Every structure is written in C-alpha cells, then in structure tokens.
Amino acid sequence: MRIESLRYTERFGSVRINDLQKVLELDSGRKSETPRKEEIAVHKIEDEVIKDIEGKMAIVIPIKDEKLKLFEGVISGIPHDCLIIVVSNSQRKRMDRFRMERDTLAQFCRFTQRQALIVHQKDPQLAQGLAQAGYADMLDKKGVVRNGKSEGMVLGILLAMLNKKEYVAFIDSDNYIPGAVWEYVKIYAAGFSLAQSPYAMVRVLWHYKPKISPEMYFRKWGRVSEITNRYINALLSDKTGFETEIIKTANAGEHAMTMKLAEILPYASGFAVEPQELISIFEGFGGILPTANQAAAKHGIEIFQIETRNPHLHEERGGMHLRRMILPVLSVIHYSALCNSEIKQQISEKLIEQRALQPEGEMPSPYLISPLKTVDIQGFTSFMKEHLPTYSVLEE
C-alpha cells in the first residue's frame, strides 16, 4: 500500500493530530528498495508489515438486526489473519436473528478455515463476569449489559484482550462493499506501522459516501460529520488561539486503536462513542486539565486520519435518524470541560435548528463508561476462561 507522507501535524499538549493522508495505491507491488525521492512524498508499506500487524489485530463488528447478506459481505472483506469478534444485540424472541448471524458466521468460517467469536450483548454469563470484575457501568437495572453500540464495542475490546491482541478495530455491519471493508483493515495496519507511540489511533475518512435516490450521487461528507467536525475544531481553536480544521473524522465508525490506548479511555454510550474518544483524549492529554495517564502522556497520543479509495455505501436512513444521532454526538462536546459558553450556545442553536432539541429543552448529558483499566481484568479473565469456548463459532 502507498499512502501520502505525513505533511502536517498539530499538537495539543501530549496529543499529535496528523492531518489527512490519502491512500494512493492499494497494492504497491513486490518488496523493493524505495527511491529516496519517493520517501519524501509517499509512505510505501510492505505487505509483510501489514500482514504482521493484522495477525495481532481483532476486528469488532457491532450488529443489530442487520441484513444477513450485508453481514456476510462485511465478514468476507476482513483479511484472513485478523480475529473476527461479532457483538450482536439483535432480537431473539419474535425471530432469533442472533442464531441466524451465528449460523452465517459459522458457515463462513468452515469454508475459509478461520476462527471467530460471536456473543450476544445480553448474554448472562458476560454480565456475571462484568459484575464480578466490578464493571457495573456496563450493566442496566436488570443486571444485564446495557443497550448501545458503545457497550458492544467495549465488550469487543474485552474479548480482544482475553485473546491477547495488541490492536482492536471497529467496522460497522451496514457496509455494502466488501472491498471497502478490506481496505479499512489495510489502512488500520498502515497507520499503526507509522506510529511512534504505543498509544495510537487510526480513524478512516471515506473517499465518498454515495447516496442512491434515485440516481447515485457521490457525496463527500455526511451531514452529521460536517457539523461534529466543526464544533470539535472550534473547541481546539478556542484553547490554542489558532483557528484549525485539523479534525476530519469526528464520527468515524471505522477506526482502530492500540490496546494500550483502548484500555485508558472512557466511552460514551450510543452514537456519542466516536466523538467522545477524541474529547477524552483532548481532556486527558491536552495539557489544560489534569493528565489522565502519565505513561501515555510521556509517550504521547497519536491520531492518524486516512482517506480511503473505496466509497462507503450504506443505506440512507433519513432525517429522523440524523436527529437521533446528532443530539448525543453534540452533547459530548457541549458537556466537555474544555467547551466554553459561546460554543455551548452555538451547539444548542444548531440542535434547535435541526429539530433535535426543543427551544426550552434540556441538553441530555452523555452516559460515560469508565476506562477498562478500572476493571479487575484478572477476575474477569478467570471467570470467562471456561465460557470463552462457547463464543467460538467452530469447535476447537
């Protein structure tokens, strides 16, 4: 793979935010000596380097009642050496969608000779393990794991930790293009190969986000993404005194982290999870508020933003979905300790304009899940050890 060299980096305390890098070539050919003049403008990442990282990576796919054909396409695009971890919150009563997902995954793994894990978010064994580990943030009043994409992602991180993976990545289950899924994973590995810190994150920007209604139109930005990027950049601009547009991936569902970084971040429930990751990094390592983790601050946090060649084609879900999404997304910025009163007012006005908040309505505060470093991992591991084989889609 060839991607653009890092041309510009902004620093915010211990955080290094790299400007957008574009994928130039998906396959860069056989291993060869790179001309020095090329190294100035281009990073060539050899297949062996990418494959080595993929073998240390878990791909977490949160899913809820998605079309099985779409799900099958997504898992088919994940490179063979990655561990697939599916966390489902699909219905089980009226129709057992989870069983269908498990059957689909098992058949795929039998034909491709690979291993994968699949769990249901409401699995009582998982809930019991979390309770014994002292991780009550993940549980609802009934003692089972809360609903929410974020909760599914955290379960995926925990399972990746149990399998001793060094990297954890997330891919949404609604992608229509398996080739795009394959490219996401290659991008994650390429980004990690460039990282100088063990605390690194790679966030994907889609080249285009096509809309089909009735003709295909290759739209560059999603509506929520544009708005979220604007306010996170405003927050950074206010604190540095220099206007910036450095953040272009505030809502990146497709993103990856080193396990060291994944363990120290708090997570916001629901649609707010991706922007909250950035807010948590800026609050914890921006040098304005108390440092969240001294070891991470010493190494520095690296954020890579890389643009794909493939477009991201998914179902258009309409204005109601946008309003449900934008409220929790902007609330994490609004309630950040870094956010000033002027930006708070602008966010409220934008939500009212988008009909996501009533003029006299109260901004809902995000529900935060404590960092995984607060969990008794040893206790969770010992409890889950005997149950882990039941989550494997193929018998050992």
C-alpha positions in Angstrom: 0.0 0.0 0.0 1.1 3.5 -0.7 -0.2 6.5 1.3 0.7 10.1 1.4 3.5 11.0 3.7 2.7 13.0 6.9 2.8 16.6 5.7 1.4 18.4 8.7 0.8 17.6 12.4 -0.9 19.8 15.0 0.0 19.3 18.7 -2.4 19.7 21.6 -0.5 19.0 24.8 0.7 15.4 24.5 -1.6 14.7 21.5 -0.3 14.6 18.0 -3.1 15.1 15.5 -2.0 14.2 12.0 -3.7 15.9 9.0 -5.5 13.8 6.4 -3.4 11.3 4.5 -4.8 9.7 1.3 -4.4 6.2 0.0 -2.6 6.5 -3.3 -2.3 2.8 -4.2 -4.0 -0.2 -2.7 -1.3 -2.7 -3.9 2.2 -1.3 -4.1 3.8 -4.4 -5.7 6.6 -6.7 -4.7 9.0 -5.7 -1.9 11.7 -3.4 -3.4 14.0 -0.6 -2.4 12.1 2.7 -2.3 13.8 5.5 -4.1 14.8 8.3 -1.7 12.9 10.9 -3.6 9.7 8.9 -3.3 10.1 8.6 0.5 9.7 12.4 0.8 6.1 12.3 -0.5 5.0 8.7 -0.1 4.9 6.0 2.5 5.2 2.6 1.0 4.1 0.0 3.5 5.1 -3.5 2.5 2.6 -6.4 2.6 4.7 -8.3 5.2 4.4 -5.4 7.6 0.7 -5.1 7.1 0.2 -8.9 7.5 2.2 -8.9 10.7 0.0 -6.3 12.3 -3.2 -8.0 11.0 -2.2 -11.1 12.9 -2.2 -9.1 16.1 -5.5 -7.4 15.4 -9.1 -8.1 16.4 -11.9 -6.7 14.3 -15.0 -6.0 16.3 -18.3 -5.8 14.4 -21.3 -4.5 16.4 -24.5 -5.6 14.8 -28.2 -5.2 15.5 -30.8 -6.8 13.2 -28.8 -6.1 10.1 -29.5 -7.8 6.7 -27.7 -11.1 6.7 -26.4 -10.6 3.1 -24.7 -7.3 4.3 -23.3 -9.0 7.3 -21.9 -11.8 5.2 -20.3 -9.3 2.8 -18.6 -7.5 5.7 -17.0 -10.6 7.2 -15.9 -11.7 3.8 -13.9 -8.5 3.4 -11.9 -8.9 6.7 -8.3 -10.1 6.0 -7.7 -13.8 6.9 -5.2 -13.3 9.7 -7.4 -10.9 11.8 -9.6 -12.3 14.6 -13.3 -11.5 13.9 -15.3 -10.6 17.0 -19.1 -10.1 16.4 -21.1 -8.5 19.2 -24.8 -8.7 18.5 -27.7 -7.0 20.1 -30.2 -8.5 17.6 -33.7 -9.7 18.6 -34.1 -13.3 19.9 -37.8 -13.6 20.9 -40.0 -13.0 17.9 -37.3 -14.2 15.5 -33.9 -15.4 16.6 -31.8 -13.1 14.5 -28.7 -13.8 16.6 -28.9 -17.5 15.7 -29.0 -16.6 12.0 -26.0 -14.4 12.5 -24.1 -17.2 14.3 -25.0 -19.7 11.6 -23.9 -17.3 8.8 -20.6 -16.7 10.6 -20.0 -20.4 11.3 -20.6 -21.4 7.7 -18.2 -18.6 6.5 -15.5 -19.9 9.0 -15.9 -23.5 7.9 -15.3 -22.7 4.3 -12.5 -20.2 4.9 -10.8 -22.3 7.7 -10.6 -19.4 10.2 -11.7 -18.8 13.7 -14.2 -16.2 15.0 -16.1 -15.3 18.2 -19.7 -14.2 18.4 -21.5 -13.1 21.6 -24.9 -11.6 22.3 -24.9 -8.3 24.2 -27.5 -9.7 26.7 -25.6 -12.9 27.5 -26.0 -13.5 31.2 -22.5 -15.0 31.5 -20.9 -11.8 30.2 -23.0 -9.8 32.6 -22.0 -12.0 35.5 -18.3 -11.7 34.6 -18.6 -7.9 34.4 -20.3 -7.8 37.8 -17.6 -9.9 39.4 -15.0 -7.7 37.8 -16.5 -4.6 39.3 -17.6 -3.1 36.0 -21.2 -2.0 36.9 -21.1 0.9 34.4 -21.9 -1.7 31.7 -24.9 -3.1 33.4 -28.5 -1.9 33.5 -31.0 -2.2 36.4 -31.8 -5.8 35.4 -28.2 -6.8 35.7 -27.5 -7.3 32.0 -25.4 -5.3 29.6 -27.0 -2.0 28.6 -28.2 -1.4 25.1 -26.0 0.7 22.9 -23.3 0.4 20.2 -20.7 1.7 22.7 -21.4 -1.1 25.1 -21.0 -3.6 22.3 -17.7 -2.1 21.4 -16.4 -2.3 24.9 -17.4 -6.0 25.1 -15.4 -6.5 21.9 -12.4 -4.8 23.4 -12.6 -7.1 26.4 -12.8 -10.2 24.3 -9.8 -8.9 22.2 -7.9 -8.5 25.5 -8.7 -12.1 26.5 -7.3 -13.2 23.2 -4.1 -11.2 23.8 -4.5 -8.9 20.8 -2.3 -5.8 20.5 -4.8 -3.9 18.3 -8.5 -3.6 18.2 -10.5 -2.2 15.3 -14.2 -1.5 14.6 -16.2 -1.9 11.4 -19.9 -1.2 11.1 -22.1 -4.0 9.9 -24.1 -1.9 7.3 -21.4 -1.6 4.6 -22.4 -2.7 1.1 -18.9 -3.0 -0.3 -16.7 -5.9 1.0 -13.7 -4.3 -0.8 -14.1 -1.2 1.3 -14.0 -3.4 4.5 -10.8 -5.0 3.3 -9.3 -1.5 2.6 -10.2 -0.3 6.1 -8.2 -3.0 7.7 -5.2 -2.4 5.5 -5.4 1.3 6.4 -5.5 0.5 10.1 -2.4 -1.6 9.7 -0.7 1.0 7.6 -1.4 3.7 10.2 -0.1 1.6 13.1 3.1 0.9 11.1 3.8 4.6 11.1 3.0 5.2 14.8 5.9 6.1 17.1 3.8 5.7 20.2 2.2 2.6 21.7 -0.8 4.9 22.3 -2.2 5.3 18.8 -5.5 5.6 16.9 -6.3 5.3 13.2 -9.5 6.9 12.0 -10.9 6.4 8.5 -12.4 9.1 6.3 -14.5 7.8 3.4 -13.4 9.0 0.0 -17.1 9.4 -0.9 -20.4 8.5 0.8 -22.7 7.8 -2.1 -26.4 8.4 -1.9 -28.9 6.5 -4.1 -32.2 8.4 -4.5 -33.0 7.8 -7.4 -29.6 8.2 -9.0 -26.2 7.7 -7.4 -24.6 10.9 -6.1 -21.1 10.7 -4.7 -21.4 12.9 -1.7 -18.1 13.9 0.0 -19.3 14.5 3.6 -22.1 13.1 5.8 -24.3 15.8 7.4 -23.6 14.9 11.0 -19.9 14.5 10.3 -19.6 18.1 8.9 -21.3 19.5 12.0 -19.4 17.4 14.6 -16.0 18.2 12.9 -16.8 21.9 13.0 -17.5 22.0 16.8 -14.6 19.8 17.8 -12.3 22.1 15.7 -13.9 25.1 17.4 -13.1 23.6 20.8 -9.5 23.1 19.8 -9.2 26.6 18.2 -10.5 28.2 21.4 -7.9 26.5 23.5 -4.9 27.1 21.2 -5.8 30.6 20.0 -5.3 29.4 16.4 -8.2 28.5 14.1 -8.0 24.9 12.9 -9.8 22.4 10.7 -7.5 19.5 11.6 -10.2 17.1 12.7 -12.0 15.5 9.8 -13.1 12.2 11.3 -15.1 13.1 14.4 -17.8 10.5 13.7 -15.5 7.8 12.2 -17.3 4.5 13.0 -14.5 2.8 11.2 -11.5 3.3 13.5 -8.8 1.3 15.4 -6.7 1.7 18.5 -3.7 0.1 20.1 -4.9 -1.9 23.0 -2.8 0.3 25.3 -4.9 3.3 24.3 -8.2 1.4 24.3 -7.7 0.4 27.9 -7.4 4.0 29.2 -10.3 5.8 27.5 -13.8 6.3 28.9 -16.6 5.6 26.4 -19.8 7.4 25.8 -23.0 5.3 25.3 -24.8 5.2 22.0 -24.0 7.3 18.9 -21.7 9.5 21.0 -18.9 6.9 21.3 -16.7 8.1 18.4 -16.5 11.8 19.2 -16.2 11.1 22.9 -13.0 9.2 22.2 -11.5 12.4 20.8 -12.9 14.5 23.6 -11.5 12.1 26.2 -8.0 12.3 24.6 -8.1 16.1 24.4 -9.3 16.4 28.0 -6.9 13.8 29.4 -3.8 14.7 27.4 -4.3 18.2 26.1 -2.3 19.8 29.0 -5.2 22.0 30.2 -6.9 19.6 32.5 -5.1 17.1 34.8 -3.3 14.4 32.9 -5.3 11.1 32.8 -2.3 8.7 32.5 1.3 9.7 33.0 2.7 6.8 31.0 0.6 7.6 28.0 1.4 11.3 28.3 5.1 10.5 28.3 4.8 8.5 25.0 2.2 10.9 23.5 -1.1 10.0 21.8 -1.0 9.8 18.0 -4.1 10.3 15.9 -4.0 9.3 12.2 -6.7 10.2 9.8 -6.5 8.3 6.5 -8.8 8.7 3.5 -9.9 5.6 1.5 -10.0 4.9 -2.2 -13.3 2.9 -1.9 -16.5 4.8 -1.2 -18.7 3.9 1.8 -22.1 2.8 0.5 -24.8 2.2 3.1 -28.5 2.6 3.5 -29.9 6.2 3.6 -31.8 6.4 6.9 -33.5 9.8 6.6 -33.9 12.9 8.8 -35.3 11.1 11.9 -32.1 9.0 12.1 -30.0 12.2 11.7 -31.8 13.9 14.6 -31.5 10.9 16.9 -27.8 10.8 16.1 -26.8 14.4 16.2 -28.2 15.1 19.8 -25.9 12.7 21.7 -23.0 13.4 19.4 -23.0 17.2 20.1 -23.9 16.7 23.7 -20.4 15.2 24.4 -18.8 18.4 23.1 -21.3 20.6 25.0 -20.5 18.9 28.3 -16.8 18.7 27.8 -14.8 20.6 30.4 -12.9 22.2 27.5 -16.0 23.7 25.9 -16.7 27.5 26.5 -20.1 29.1 26.8 -20.1 30.5 23.3 -19.6 27.1 21.7 -22.2 25.6 24.0 -24.7 28.3 22.8 -23.8 27.6 19.2 -24.4 23.9 19.7 -27.8 24.5 21.3 -28.8 26.7 18.4 -27.7 24.1 15.9 -29.6 21.4 17.6 -32.8 23.5 17.7 -32.3 24.4 14.0 -32.0 20.6 13.2 -35.2 20.0 15.3 -33.2 17.6 17.5 -33.8 19.8 20.6 -36.8 21.9 21.7 -36.1 25.6 22.3 -36.7 25.2 26.0 -35.4 21.6 26.1 -32.6 20.4 28.3 -29.4 19.1 26.7 -29.1 15.4 27.7 -25.8 14.6 29.4 -23.8 11.7 27.9 -23.6 8.4 29.9 -19.9 7.6 30.3 -18.5 4.1 30.8 -15.3 4.0 32.9 -12.0 3.1 31.3 -11.2 -0.6 31.1 -8.1 0.0 33.3 -10.6 0.3 36.2 -11.8 -3.3 35.7 -10.4 -6.3 37.6 -9.2 -7.9 34.4 -7.7 -10.9 36.1 -11.0 -11.6 37.8 -12.9 -11.2 34.5 -10.4 -13.4 32.7 -10.6 -16.2 35.3 -14.4 -16.2 35.2 -14.7 -16.0 31.4 -12.0 -18.6 30.7 -14.3 -21.6 30.9 -17.1 -19.8 29.0 -14.9 -18.4 26.2 -15.1 -21.6 24.0 -18.9 -21.2 23.9 -18.4 -18.0 21.9 -16.3 -19.6 19.3 -18.3 -20.4 16.1 -16.2 -23.5 15.5 -15.4 -26.3 17.9 -11.7 -26.4 18.8 
